[in-house]
């Protein structure tokens, strides 16, 4: 399921729900709703989440996810967000 792929990839990369929300330009509440399947995820928002996780959008909607992002890139993006605040 899409929600499971989001949670798995977020946790695999060591990103909190708050950080994912910041990276994707969404609220923590939105990320929580999508990860808990309270709401269906609109394609444009799923794209933002995939981009924030540096994953291919198709990996979230296909049976074989192929997410790949270096931890150093995640760290760099975290720094950029903290500097912008």
Helices and strands as residue ranges (DSSP letters): H 2-12, H 17-24, H 28-35, H 43-52, H 57-61, H 71-84
